[in-house]
Amino acid sequence: MALRRIKKTGPILPRVLDVLRNAIVQGDLEPGQQLNETSIASRLGVSRSPVREAIKVLESENLVQTFSGRGAFVKQLSIKEIEDFYGVLRIIHSPAIRIAAERMNYKKEEDLKTLIDQITQDHETGDIEKRRLLARRFHRFIIKATENDLLLKIYDSLRVQEERFRYYALKAGPEDIAEAHAQHLAIGEALLKRDPALAELMITNHFDTARLRVLKNIQKHREADASS
C-alpha cells in the first residue's frame, strides 16, 4: 500500500480523502483490497476518525464498498459498470463535439493547438500521470467549447470515475498508447477543421477502443491475481 504520512496543516479530512482517492484511482489501492482503518491511519499519521469519514465519502463516490461484518474494500470494477460508463461518455460527447466543432473560433483554435502541442510533447515521456491529466484536459476542452455550463458541471461530476477508468486505459502496451495518442490528434484535427460529422466519428471510435482497452487490462490484472 503506497501511502505516506500527510502534513498536519489545515483540515485533515480533505487531505486524507485526497490521498485515499488518488491511491484508488491510480491503482495503488487495488480493486478488492480491504481498507483497514487502523493500518491506514498509522501509515498516514492520523487518527482513525478522518480515515473512517473519508471511506464513507469514497463509498458515496462508488470507489469503495462496505460489507456488514467484513469492513470496507476497494470496489471491484464490473463489466457492466465499464460498459455503462463509456456509454454515458458517448452520450455526452457525441452531441457535444458536434456543437464544439460548430462553435470553434480563433481563441478556441489557439487553445486547442496549444493543448495538442502539450499532448504531443509529453507523449514520449512515458509518464502515465501526465498523460492522464492531459487527456482529462483535452476532453474537458471539448465539453467547455459547447459553452453549456450545465453540461460542463455534469461532465465534471464524472471526474473521479473517469480518472479511474482512464488509469486502466493508459496502462496498456506501447501500441495501444500510440493508438490513443493518434486518436486524440485526429479528434483535434477534426475540431480545427470545424467538421462536426468527422469529429463525432473520431470521438465515438476513441471511446469504443478505450472501453475495450480497459476491459482487456482489467482482465489481465484479474488473471495475474488468480495465478499468484
Secondary structure, DSSP 8 states (H G I E B T S, - for coil): --------SS-HHHHHHHHHHHHHHTTSS-TT-B--HHHHHHHHTS-HHHHHHHHHHHHHTTSEEEETTTEEEE----HHHHHHHHHHHHHHHHHHHHHHHHT--HHHHHHHHHHHHHHHHHTTT--HHHHHHHHHHHHHHHHHTTT-HHHHHHHHTTHHHHHHHHHHHTTS-HHHHHHHHHHHHHHHHHHHTT-HHHHHHHHHHHHHHHHHHHHHHHHHHHHHHHH-
